[in-house]
């Protein structure tokens, strides 16, 4: 009864483990569907198209990346950017009244083929810094007071939250005033700084008269001047063919040393990112339901992890897979937090609807697009972790159990290695930044140096530039990096992996030997396959289809029978050959050593009815119980193919029975085959006799060595006896 209960419990555990595998595979399939749908190939094409579109020069004498002064910027903005955004004015013909109308949601750049429409107005924002003076300690923003500071009345520092200018701008007589707004849009990440959410902004619409007038006013009021550190242009587009919003941002940066930098960022949004079910299409409903199911799976696995932690905290902490589980679940929670936050913040916003009614309307989609970008970035890491966890749930795969226990039981060693590796890597990154950051853009900062060194580990950088800038110090640092990272740490990593793998495998083998049991999932799968095999009669099913039955079952049986006949024939020929060799060996009748027995007559009678009577060391007469025994024995002794005595005798008997002439004349090929077969057999028997002679000689040598030892002992005893006799005499 106890064994029955134990078997039932183990069967239930196996069923439970298999259900856990199926649940996880379902979760994995749903998660893969969600992230695969989010990576549409048209998104990449649209992003690339818009980025390339705003790098164009158009009617401006300068391309955006060539702008390095405020005058050039205004020329590009008026003759290049506005053309790229609104197109030429001639694309909007005047109506019958002769007055030009303001276009609503125009085609981007006037290109009707691309189907990219501009949504609403364009927002341009500038970020400024406060000016300082090195002659007054109270307003010193540019460093220490210098002895020659009286020659520099003003200084303009780099951008930071402490140096940002937030006061109203002085106007040059214009009717409007330029006020600072603390929350205009999202932060702008540039090369020289990360610019805040506030600034001074203006709106440009498709009303070209008002737009050009506003540009002239901004020029007259010196809206852009030396304290300006960044010019940020934000606007939205819509492509109805693929139902994608695009939040576009153009960033012009001005560094404290006068260098300008230009960059274009295009972030894409789908309607279901802003509204729960998007535009209400069946596909958007399906994907949203899949996302909700993934969220339910996330809550289920969180409850499971909490219950395991509650049962035994020490065992839970000792298993490294639990930390991987929590990392995956936390990333999923961050993803859903960003999605829900986007839905909540976008409540009440209808992009495209408001812009179609008011051309001055602008809905800032930058924050929503950044949330989706961060969510997808987190999912990029989570995909690796979630697919890695398959090893945990399918331990019956080859080496899957070893890999699972490797991470679970050796995480202390791996963590120690990563700490040591991080220390080395941080140190080398700082060294390369300090030594060569002034000469190389790839090493200008500490994070850049880490990326550079990381790329060097996979051979993706040219380290000769370090050597060219500083032959001595560069060579020393590169040599130390190769010695410390490649020769020491990487070999240490290989050694740790091998050590952990050997320990893990040895531990698993010991557990299997002690328990003698298979994994629960493996038992369940084997029982399921065996039960399905026993319950399904393939032959009975195939018999219902005569044609299929003839092509499969009958054909298989014929092939099996043919293979069996060939095997029996091969075994019979082998047995006949062995019997012939034994008969030939026994017919020899004598051996080299006189103390070996000759052929026994009874044994010879069993092998063909031949009895050899040995008298006075010679051969006696033969006794045959069959007159044809000679030919049979000869046939068994020598295989001459078609001319073997047995076959010739059988052929003669057949001709005699058929009334034909019993004379057999062999053909030339038959003679050649018989001679070659006879020669091969003679050679084989000669080799056999040579091996027998060799064995006999070895035995004779052993006997002679024994006799020699005996004679040596007898000689020593004779000498001892002679010595004793002499002493007595």
VEXLO-487788 format. One record per residue (C-alpha): x, y, z; residue in three letters. Coordinates in pm, whole numbers, padded with zeros to 5 digits, always signed. Layout:
% VEXLO-487788
X Y Z ALA
...
This chain:
% VEXLO-487788
+00000 +00000 +00000 UNK
+00287 +00237 +00081 UNK
+00445 +00170 -00258 UNK
+00112 +00232 -00429 UNK
+00067 +00563 -00250 UNK
+00423 +00664 -00337 UNK
+00366 +00578 -00705 UNK
+00041 +00774 -00712 UNK
+00207 +01073 -00547 UNK
+00492 +01066 -00793 UNK
+00251 +01036 -01084 UNK
+00062 +01337 -00953 UNK
+00388 +01532 -00914 UNK
+00482 +01441 -01269 UNK
+00144 +01560 -01398 UNK
+00180 +01883 -01201 UNK
+00531 +01943 -01339 UNK
+00411 +01885 -01694 UNK
+00123 +02129 -01642 UNK
+00375 +02390 -01524 UNK
+00575 +02337 -01843 UNK
+00263 +02378 -02058 UNK
+00162 +02693 -01869 UNK
+00505 +02847 -01915 UNK
+00514 +02758 -02285 UNK
+00173 +02925 -02325 UNK
+00304 +03236 -02151 UNK
+00615 +03228 -02370 UNK
+00406 +03202 -02687 UNK
+00182 +03496 -02587 UNK
+00479 +03711 -02490 UNK
+00657 +03630 -02817 UNK
+00347 +03721 -03018 UNK
+00316 +04058 -02840 UNK
+00677 +04164 -02890 UNK
+00688 +04033 -03247 UNK
+00386 +04240 -03347 UNK
+00548 +04549 -03194 UNK
+00849 +04512 -03426 UNK
+00684 +04585 -03759 UNK
+00927 +04621 -04050 UNK
+00735 +04924 -04183 UNK
+00821 +05112 -03864 UNK
+01189 +05090 -03947 UNK
+01131 +05207 -04304 UNK
+00914 +05500 -04193 UNK
+01165 +05600 -03928 UNK
+01449 +05591 -04179 UNK
+01245 +05785 -04438 UNK
+01155 +06068 -04201 UNK
+01509 +06093 -04065 UNK
+01653 +06117 -04416 UNK
+01383 +06369 -04515 UNK
+01488 +06623 -04253 UNK
+01857 +06591 -04328 UNK
+01788 +06748 -04667 UNK
+01905 +07095 -04769 UNK
+01612 +07190 -04999 UNK
+01613 +07563 -05088 UNK
+01855 +07655 -04810 UNK
+02218 +07734 -04892 UNK
+02318 +07519 -04594 UNK
+02233 +07166 -04488 UNK
+02125 +07131 -04123 UNK
+02452 +06962 -04027 UNK
+02641 +07257 -04179 UNK
+02471 +07518 -03959 UNK
+02722 +07677 -03720 UNK
+02577 +08025 -03656 UNK
+02242 +08187 -03585 UNK
+02225 +08352 -03927 UNK
+02279 +08019 -04100 UNK
+02019 +07864 -03873 UNK
+01753 +08117 -03971 UNK
+01836 +08070 -04338 UNK
+01803 +07693 -04304 UNK
+01484 +07721 -04097 UNK
+01311 +07954 -04344 UNK
+01430 +07804 -04672 UNK
+01503 +07446 -04575 UNK
+01299 +07323 -04280 UNK
+00972 +07497 -04368 UNK
+00994 +07357 -04720 UNK
+01062 +07010 -04578 UNK
+00760 +07045 -04348 UNK
+00501 +07239 -04552 UNK
+00637 +07213 -04904 UNK
+00642 +07496 -05152 UNK
+00349 +07736 -05148 UNK
+00265 +07653 -05508 UNK
+00133 +07313 -05406 UNK
-00172 +07482 -05254 UNK
-00352 +07661 -05542 UNK
-00586 +07948 -05447 UNK
-00960 +07889 -05466 UNK
-01196 +08077 -05698 UNK
-01211 +08381 -05470 UNK
-00841 +08441 -05529 UNK
-00752 +08409 -05162 UNK
-00513 +08143 -05045 UNK
-00653 +07912 -04775 UNK
-00461 +07765 -04484 UNK
-00403 +07392 -04548 UNK
-00518 +07151 -04279 UNK
-00295 +06850 -04212 UNK
-00085 +06901 -04527 UNK
+00131 +06636 -04687 UNK
+00480 +06641 -04542 UNK
+00695 +06839 -04782 UNK
+00405 +06851 -05027 UNK
+00472 +06488 -05125 UNK
+00135 +06326 -05184 UNK
+00288 +05989 -05276 UNK
+00452 +05929 -04935 UNK
+00115 +05985 -04759 UNK
+00286 +06133 -04450 UNK
+00070 +06414 -04314 UNK
+00176 +06688 -04076 UNK
-00047 +06705 -03766 UNK
-00106 +07058 -03644 UNK
+00155 +07318 -03562 UNK
+00532 +07300 -03514 UNK
+00682 +07385 -03176 UNK
+01029 +07542 -03156 UNK
+01187 +07574 -02813 UNK
+01518 +07720 -02704 UNK
+01710 +07653 -02383 UNK
+01928 +07935 -02252 UNK
+02184 +07976 -01976 UNK
+02263 +08269 -01753 UNK
+02557 +08491 -01840 UNK
+02822 +08539 -01577 UNK
+03115 +08766 -01501 UNK
+03456 +08669 -01374 UNK
+03508 +09010 -01217 UNK
+03228 +08968 -00962 UNK
+03246 +08678 -00721 UNK
+02867 +08688 -00668 UNK
+02798 +08626 -01037 UNK
+03087 +08401 -01125 UNK
+02946 +08108 -01326 UNK
+03251 +08022 -01532 UNK
+03509 +07923 -01275 UNK
+03764 +08097 -01056 UNK
+03832 +08472 -01081 UNK
+04127 +08536 -01311 UNK
+04385 +08811 -01287 UNK
+04305 +08921 -01643 UNK
+03926 +08886 -01600 UNK
+03868 +09256 -01665 UNK
+03920 +09187 -02034 UNK
+03627 +08940 -02034 UNK
+03320 +09120 -01914 UNK
+03081 +08829 -01984 UNK
+03101 +08451 -01992 UNK
+02846 +08195 -02104 UNK
+02881 +07859 -01922 UNK
+02775 +07514 -02034 UNK
+02418 +07406 -01976 UNK
+02309 +07258 -01646 UNK
+02002 +07287 -01427 UNK
+02189 +07540 -01210 UNK
+02290 +07765 -01500 UNK
+01959 +07755 -01691 UNK
+01804 +08096 -01755 UNK
+01439 +08119 -01645 UNK
+01367 +08493 -01652 UNK
+01158 +08664 -01926 UNK
+01355 +08760 -02232 UNK
+01401 +09129 -02308 UNK
+01207 +09230 -02618 UNK
+01321 +09464 -02886 UNK
+00997 +09659 -02909 UNK
+00772 +09372 -03018 UNK
+00425 +09358 -02882 UNK
+00462 +09010 -02739 UNK
+00685 +08909 -02451 UNK
+00886 +08589 -02427 UNK
+00810 +08409 -02104 UNK
+00985 +08102 -01969 UNK
+00766 +07791 -01936 UNK
+00888 +07525 -01691 UNK
+00705 +07236 -01861 UNK
+00708 +07263 -02238 UNK
+00804 +06910 -02346 UNK
+01024 +06618 -02243 UNK
+01396 +06630 -02176 UNK
+01619 +06643 -02481 UNK
+01923 +06416 -02470 UNK
+02207 +06564 -02670 UNK
+02577 +06516 -02714 UNK
+02685 +06804 -02490 UNK
+02412 +06790 -02224 UNK
+02066 +06667 -02133 UNK
+01834 +06966 -02159 UNK
+01540 +07016 -01927 UNK
+01167 +07021 -01988 UNK
+01128 +07399 -01986 UNK
+01235 +07682 -02213 UNK
+01111 +07957 -02442 UNK
+00891 +07829 -02723 UNK
+00700 +07953 -03026 UNK
+00445 +07786 -03258 UNK
+00470 +07783 -03638 UNK
+00161 +07693 -03841 UNK
+00075 +07631 -04203 UNK
-00033 +07993 -04229 UNK
+00283 +08102 -04409 UNK
+00207 +08472 -04369 UNK
+00195 +08448 -03993 UNK
+00491 +08210 -03985 UNK
+00719 +08436 -04188 UNK
+00611 +08739 -03984 UNK
+00692 +08556 -03661 UNK
+01035 +08463 -03795 UNK
+01114 +08824 -03872 UNK
+01001 +08932 -03524 UNK
+01223 +08670 -03363 UNK
+01519 +08788 -03567 UNK
+01458 +09151 -03473 UNK
+01428 +09069 -03104 UNK
+01746 +08853 -03105 UNK
+01543 +08562 -02979 UNK
+01847 +08343 -03046 UNK
+02169 +08479 -02903 UNK
+02492 +08381 -02733 UNK
+02331 +08229 -02418 UNK
+02127 +07986 -02631 UNK
+02250 +07632 -02577 UNK
+01988 +07427 -02763 UNK
+01715 +07475 -03023 UNK
+01453 +07198 -03015 UNK
+01192 +07161 -03290 UNK
+00903 +06921 -03218 UNK
+00613 +06819 -03442 UNK
+00397 +06516 -03526 UNK
+00318 +06327 -03846 UNK
+00060 +06061 -03937 UNK
+00073 +05787 -04197 UNK
-00277 +05643 -04259 UNK
-00148 +05351 -04468 UNK
+00025 +05183 -04173 UNK
-00160 +05371 -03895 UNK
+00149 +05513 -03732 UNK
+00207 +05843 -03554 UNK
+00559 +05984 -03562 UNK
+00689 +06221 -03293 UNK
+00977 +06400 -03465 UNK
+01240 +06606 -03285 UNK
+01516 +06813 -03445 UNK
+01790 +06920 -03205 UNK
+02051 +07189 -03266 UNK
+02311 +07208 -02987 UNK
+02562 +07487 -02929 UNK
+02855 +07392 -02712 UNK
+03042 +07645 -02488 UNK
+03329 +07644 -02736 UNK
+03107 +07732 -03034 UNK
+03064 +07390 -03198 UNK
+02719 +07309 -03333 UNK
+02566 +06964 -03347 UNK
+02252 +06850 -03532 UNK
+02045 +06537 -03471 UNK
+01706 +06400 -03578 UNK
+01501 +06164 -03361 UNK
+01187 +05990 -03488 UNK
+00973 +05792 -03242 UNK
+00673 +05598 -03369 UNK
+00339 +05537 -03198 UNK
+00050 +05305 -03274 UNK
-00306 +05405 -03184 UNK
-00334 +05120 -02932 UNK
-00044 +05271 -02739 UNK
-00260 +05578 -02666 UNK
-00603 +05409 -02637 UNK
-00661 +05066 -02486 UNK
-00804 +04903 -02799 UNK
-00665 +05150 -03052 UNK
-00901 +05222 -03340 UNK
-01115 +04919 -03254 UNK
-01000 +04682 -03529 UNK
-01015 +04304 -03459 UNK
-00639 +04274 -03476 UNK
-00589 +04550 -03215 UNK
-00846 +04379 -02991 UNK
-00659 +04050 -03025 UNK
-00318 +04200 -02941 UNK
-00455 +04395 -02645 UNK
-00621 +04080 -02507 UNK
-00288 +03898 -02544 UNK
-00118 +04176 -02345 UNK
-00377 +04144 -02068 UNK
-00319 +03767 -02059 UNK
+00056 +03825 -02028 UNK
-00018 +04059 -01735 UNK
-00227 +03784 -01568 UNK
+00057 +03537 -01616 UNK
+00291 +03792 -01455 UNK
+00065 +03817 -01147 UNK
+00041 +03437 -01130 UNK
+00418 +03392 -01133 UNK
+00460 +03667 -00871 UNK
+00220 +03480 -00641 UNK
+00411 +03158 -00707 UNK
+00744 +03317 -00620 UNK
+00603 +03469 -00302 UNK
+00463 +03131 -00193 UNK
+00800 +02962 -00252 UNK
+00973 +03235 -00054 UNK
+00725 +03195 +00230 UNK
+00783 +02818 +00254 UNK
+01162 +02829 +00297 UNK
+01358 +03149 +00266 UNK
+01701 +02985 +00298 UNK
+01637 +02733 +00018 UNK
+01479 +03003 -00194 UNK
+01776 +03239 -00166 UNK
+02028 +02962 -00235 UNK
+01876 +02898 -00581 UNK
+01999 +03154 -00835 UNK
+01709 +03081 -01071 UNK
+01477 +03259 -00830 UNK
+01672 +03582 -00881 UNK
+01640 +03538 -01258 UNK
+01265 +03489 -01212 UNK
+01234 +03810 -01011 UNK
+01441 +04001 -01267 UNK
+01205 +03889 -01544 UNK
+00893 +03972 -01341 UNK
+01021 +04314 -01235 UNK
+01097 +04402 -01598 UNK
+00747 +04292 -01694 UNK
+00601 +04511 -01419 UNK
+00801 +04809 -01547 UNK
+00674 +04742 -01899 UNK
+00309 +04731 -01793 UNK
+00357 +05036 -01571 UNK
+00481 +05237 -01868 UNK
+00195 +05113 -02086 UNK
-00073 +05193 -01827 UNK
+00084 +05530 -01753 UNK
+00075 +05612 -02123 UNK
-00294 +05517 -02142 UNK
-00377 +05732 -01840 UNK
-00176 +06036 -01955 UNK
-00318 +06013 -02308 UNK
-00679 +06003 -02187 UNK
-00880 +06273 -02364 UNK
-00621 +06326 -02640 UNK
-00733 +06251 -02994 UNK
-00438 +06308 -03228 UNK
-00551 +06408 -03573 UNK
-00907 +06496 -03474 UNK
-00820 +06823 -03302 UNK
-00557 +06913 -03564 UNK
-00810 +06861 -03844 UNK
-01027 +07133 -03689 UNK
-00758 +07377 -03576 UNK
-00430 +07415 -03766 UNK
-00271 +07592 -03467 UNK
-00327 +07295 -03239 UNK
-00027 +07093 -03123 UNK
-00047 +06775 -02910 UNK
+00286 +06685 -02756 UNK
+00339 +06313 -02826 UNK
+00705 +06311 -02727 UNK
+00639 +06185 -02373 UNK
+00412 +05902 -02489 UNK
+00661 +05795 -02756 UNK
+00946 +05795 -02505 UNK
+00744 +05576 -02266 UNK
+00687 +05322 -02543 UNK
+01056 +05340 -02638 UNK
+01159 +05268 -02278 UNK
+00904 +04985 -02254 UNK
+01037 +04820 -02568 UNK
+01395 +04864 -02448 UNK
+01310 +04686 -02123 UNK
+01141 +04409 -02321 UNK
+01454 +04365 -02530 UNK
+01638 +04255 -02214 UNK
+01343 +04053 -02090 UNK
+01322 +03843 -02406 UNK
+01663 +03694 -02334 UNK
+01577 +03619 -01971 UNK
+01237 +03465 -02048 UNK
+01371 +03240 -02323 UNK
+01663 +03142 -02099 UNK
+01414 +03019 -01838 UNK
+01310 +02739 -02073 UNK
+01609 +02550 -01936 UNK
+01447 +02563 -01592 UNK
+01115 +02418 -01706 UNK
+01236 +02148 -01947 UNK
+01508 +01961 -01754 UNK
+01458 +01642 -01960 UNK
+01642 +01795 -02257 UNK
+02010 +01693 -02295 UNK
+02232 +01902 -02067 UNK
+01936 +02121 -01972 UNK
+01944 +01988 -01616 UNK
+02319 +02048 -01604 UNK
+02278 +02408 -01721 UNK
+01993 +02466 -01476 UNK
+02193 +02338 -01180 UNK
+02502 +02520 -01307 UNK
+02333 +02858 -01268 UNK
+02149 +02752 -00956 UNK
+02440 +02610 -00760 UNK
+02743 +02803 -00886 UNK
+02616 +03159 -00883 UNK
+02858 +03255 -00603 UNK
+03157 +03173 -00823 UNK
+03010 +03354 -01122 UNK
+02916 +03659 -00916 UNK
+03267 +03678 -00770 UNK
+03415 +03667 -01119 UNK
+03189 +03945 -01246 UNK
+03287 +04164 -00951 UNK
+03657 +04114 -01026 UNK
+03597 +04167 -01398 UNK
+03403 +04488 -01326 UNK
+03686 +04622 -01112 UNK
+03941 +04557 -01386 UNK
+03715 +04697 -01657 UNK
+03632 +05015 -01466 UNK
+03998 +05075 -01394 UNK
+04104 +05030 -01756 UNK
+03815 +05249 -01875 UNK
+03924 +05532 -01648 UNK
+04287 +05489 -01756 UNK
+04205 +05509 -02128 UNK
+03977 +05810 -02071 UNK
+04244 +06001 -01882 UNK
+04523 +05903 -02118 UNK
+04358 +05940 -02458 UNK
+04021 +06114 -02408 UNK
+04157 +06441 -02548 UNK
+04266 +06279 -02874 UNK
+03990 +06027 -02947 UNK
+03614 +06080 -02959 UNK
+03558 +05715 -02867 UNK
+03738 +05773 -02535 UNK
+03611 +06119 -02448 UNK
+03421 +06002 -02139 UNK
+03421 +05713 -01898 UNK
+03110 +05539 -02045 UNK
+03246 +05586 -02397 UNK
+03570 +05419 -02290 UNK
+03378 +05120 -02147 UNK
+03195 +05076 -02475 UNK
+03523 +05111 -02665 UNK
+03695 +04844 -02455 UNK
+03391 +04620 -02476 UNK
+03397 +04646 -02853 UNK
+03768 +04569 -02851 UNK
+03694 +04234 -02686 UNK
+03500 +04125 -02995 UNK
+03745 +04284 -03240 UNK
+03519 +04570 -03347 UNK
+03761 +04863 -03299 UNK
+04097 +04972 -03432 UNK
+04331 +05005 -03136 UNK
+04614 +05137 -03352 UNK
+04476 +05489 -03306 UNK
+04575 +05466 -02939 UNK
+04924 +05357 -03039 UNK
+04953 +05635 -03297 UNK
+04857 +05904 -03046 UNK
+05093 +05778 -02774 UNK
+05332 +05501 -02883 UNK
+05486 +05438 -02541 UNK
+05199 +05482 -02295 UNK
+04948 +05345 -02546 UNK
+05152 +05029 -02595 UNK
+05188 +04979 -02221 UNK
+04815 +05026 -02153 UNK
+04715 +04799 -02442 UNK
+04959 +04534 -02325 UNK
+04827 +04550 -01970 UNK
+04469 +04530 -02100 UNK
+04547 +04223 -02310 UNK
+04738 +04063 -02023 UNK
+04478 +04138 -01756 UNK
+04155 +04082 -01951 UNK
+04238 +03829 -02218 UNK
+04514 +03620 -02065 UNK
+04405 +03626 -01701 UNK
+04037 +03703 -01659 UNK
+03904 +03526 -01969 UNK
+04102 +03212 -01891 UNK
+03980 +03237 -01534 UNK
+03626 +03249 -01673 UNK
+03681 +02935 -01879 UNK
+03831 +02759 -01577 UNK
+03537 +02860 -01355 UNK
+03286 +02736 -01610 UNK
+03466 +02403 -01645 UNK
+03498 +02368 -01268 UNK
+03131 +02450 -01211 UNK
+03025 +02219 -01493 UNK
+03226 +01925 -01358 UNK
+03094 +01975 -01005 UNK
+02738 +02010 -01128 UNK
+02752 +01703 -01348 UNK
+02913 +01495 -01074 UNK
+02646 +01606 -00829 UNK
+02368 +01516 -01073 UNK
+02517 +01172 -01140 UNK
+02545 +01104 -00766 UNK
+02183 +01204 -00714 UNK
+02068 +00982 -00999 UNK
+02266 +00686 -00866 UNK
+02134 +00734 -00513 UNK
+01772 +00788 -00614 UNK
+01754 +00581 -00930 UNK
+01467 +00795 -01054 UNK
+01401 +01009 -01358 UNK
+01275 +01365 -01359 UNK
+00903 +01416 -01308 UNK
+00846 +01569 -01649 UNK
+01043 +01293 -01819 UNK
+00838 +01026 -01643 UNK
+00515 +01196 -01745 UNK
+00622 +01226 -02109 UNK
+00737 +00863 -02126 UNK
+00414 +00735 -01967 UNK
+00207 +00948 -02202 UNK
+00394 +00824 -02512 UNK
+00375 +00459 -02404 UNK
+00002 +00482 -02329 UNK
-00064 +00648 -02664 UNK
+00143 +00382 -02843 UNK
-00044 +00099 -02673 UNK
-00388 +00249 -02734 UNK
-00333 +00323 -03105 UNK
-00320 +00022 -03339 UNK
-00165 +00156 -03657 UNK
-00211 -00166 -03852 UNK
-00583 -00183 -03771 UNK
-00624 +00175 -03882 UNK
-00432 +00124 -04206 UNK
-00632 -00188 -04296 UNK
-00933 +00034 -04351 UNK
-00751 +00177 -04654 UNK
-00650 -00117 -04880 UNK
-00421 +00086 -05101 UNK
-00239 +00238 -04806 UNK
-00225 -00103 -04637 UNK
-00062 -00258 -04944 UNK
+00189 +00027 -04970 UNK
+00286 +00029 -04601 UNK
+00216 -00277 -04385 UNK
+00250 -00541 -04660 UNK
+00557 -00371 -04801 UNK
+00715 -00351 -04456 UNK
+00649 -00723 -04395 UNK
+00804 -00819 -04728 UNK
+01109 -00610 -04658 UNK
+01142 -00762 -04309 UNK
+01109 -01117 -04445 UNK
+01367 -01044 -04718 UNK
+01612 -00909 -04462 UNK
+01553 -01215 -04241 UNK
+01620 -01455 -04533 UNK
+01941 -01278 -04623 UNK
+02052 -01290 -04262 UNK
+01977 -01665 -04232 UNK
+02164 -01736 -04553 UNK
+02463 -01535 -04435 UNK
+02467 -01717 -04100 UNK
+02438 -02057 -04271 UNK
+02736 -01980 -04499 UNK
+02939 -01864 -04200 UNK
+02852 -02180 -04006 UNK
+02947 -02395 -04309 UNK
+03280 -02217 -04338 UNK
+03360 -02263 -03969 UNK
+03267 -02630 -03992 UNK
+03499 -02671 -04290 UNK
+03785 -02513 -04099 UNK
+03728 -02745 -03801 UNK
+03717 -03052 -04025 UNK
+04035 -02947 -04201 UNK
+04209 -02889 -03869 UNK
+04102 -03227 -03733 UNK
+04192 -03416 -04053 UNK
+04553 -03310 -04013 UNK
+04569 -03572 -03733 UNK
+04906 -03485 -03582 UNK
+05084 -03202 -03400 UNK
+05438 -03105 -03343 UNK
+05448 -03189 -02973 UNK
+05431 -03562 -02900 UNK
+05229 -03510 -02583 UNK
+04936 -03348 -02773 UNK
+04643 -03574 -02858 UNK
+04566 -03673 -03215 UNK
+04224 -03662 -03373 UNK
+03962 -03860 -03189 UNK
+03782 -04110 -03410 UNK
+03446 -04046 -03247 UNK
+03477 -03673 -03299 UNK
+03574 -03727 -03663 UNK
+03273 -03950 -03720 UNK
+03049 -03668 -03597 UNK
+03207 -03432 -03854 UNK
+03157 -03643 -04167 UNK
+03179 -04011 -04095 UNK
+03563 -04037 -04125 UNK
+03760 -04245 -03879 UNK
+04139 -04243 -03879 UNK
+04312 -04539 -03725 UNK
+04656 -04445 -03612 UNK
+04897 -04733 -03568 UNK
+05272 -04713 -03500 UNK
+05267 -04338 -03550 UNK
+05126 -04362 -03906 UNK
+04789 -04322 -04068 UNK
+04548 -04612 -04083 UNK
+04256 -04695 -04304 UNK
+03941 -04484 -04339 UNK
+03589 -04597 -04248 UNK
+03310 -04424 -04432 UNK
+02943 -04473 -04362 UNK
+02853 -04306 -04695 UNK
+03027 -04368 -05028 UNK
+02983 -04004 -05116 UNK
+03136 -03883 -04790 UNK
+03467 -03808 -04961 UNK
+03315 -03558 -05193 UNK
+03105 -03406 -04915 UNK
+03401 -03372 -04684 UNK
+03613 -03236 -04963 UNK
+03341 -02985 -05040 UNK
+03329 -02888 -04676 UNK
+03707 -02865 -04662 UNK
+03770 -02670 -04981 UNK
+03538 -02412 -05127 UNK
+03599 -02411 -05505 UNK
+03283 -02225 -05592 UNK
+03096 -02390 -05883 UNK
+03370 -02659 -05911 UNK
+03358 -02769 -05548 UNK
+03323 -03149 -05516 UNK
+02987 -03121 -05347 UNK
+02837 -02907 -05622 UNK
+02999 -03114 -05899 UNK
+02868 -03434 -05741 UNK
+02521 -03284 -05707 UNK
+02531 -03170 -06070 UNK
+02635 -03518 -06185 UNK
+02353 -03679 -05994 UNK
+02107 -03433 -06150 UNK
+02235 -03507 -06504 UNK
+02222 -03879 -06433 UNK
+01866 -03848 -06312 UNK
+01771 -03644 -06617 UNK
+01938 -03894 -06855 UNK
+02210 -03659 -06967 UNK
+02579 -03714 -07007 UNK
+02738 -03691 -06665 UNK
+03062 -03545 -06801 UNK
+03115 -03191 -06680 UNK
+03341 -02956 -06873 UNK
+03417 -02642 -06669 UNK
+03440 -02306 -06839 UNK
+03741 -02074 -06815 UNK
+03580 -01819 -06572 UNK
+03475 -02109 -06346 UNK
+03832 -02242 -06348 UNK
+03969 -01895 -06267 UNK
+03726 -01857 -05976 UNK
+03805 -02206 -05848 UNK
+04183 -02147 -05867 UNK
+04161 -01808 -05695 UNK
+03934 -01951 -05426 UNK
+04165 -02249 -05376 UNK
+04469 -02020 -05355 UNK
+04300 -01795 -05101 UNK
+04200 -02092 -04886 UNK
+04547 -02246 -04910 UNK
+04699 -01914 -04806 UNK
+04455 -01889 -04518 UNK
+04539 -02239 -04403 UNK
+04910 -02176 -04435 UNK
+04866 -01870 -04217 UNK
+04664 -02077 -03975 UNK
+04935 -02347 -03964 UNK
+05197 -02076 -03911 UNK
+05000 -01938 -03616 UNK
+04966 -02291 -03478 UNK
+05339 -02348 -03518 UNK
+05405 -02019 -03347 UNK
+05184 -02114 -03055 UNK
+05354 -02455 -03037 UNK
+05695 -02291 -03035 UNK
+05587 -02056 -02758 UNK
+05463 -02349 -02553 UNK
+05786 -02538 -02628 UNK
+05987 -02239 -02514 UNK
+05789 -02224 -02190 UNK
+05850 -02595 -02133 UNK
+06223 -02561 -02201 UNK
+06239 -02260 -01968 UNK
+06075 -02474 -01700 UNK
+06322 -02757 -01761 UNK
+06607 -02505 -01742 UNK
+06479 -02379 -01408 UNK
+06451 -02734 -01278 UNK
+06804 -02820 -01394 UNK
+06933 -02504 -01226 UNK
+06774 -02603 -00897 UNK
+06908 -02959 -00927 UNK
+07256 -02825 -01003 UNK
+07251 -02597 -00698 UNK
+07141 -02884 -00476 UNK
+07414 -03110 -00615 UNK
+07671 -02845 -00535 UNK
+07530 -02804 -00186 UNK
+07537 -03179 -00133 UNK
+07895 -03195 -00258 UNK
+07997 -02920 -00016 UNK
+07830 -03097 +00277 UNK
+07998 -03428 +00190 UNK
+08337 -03265 +00169 UNK
+08287 -03107 +00512 UNK
+08197 -03443 +00662 UNK
+08496 -03608 +00501 UNK
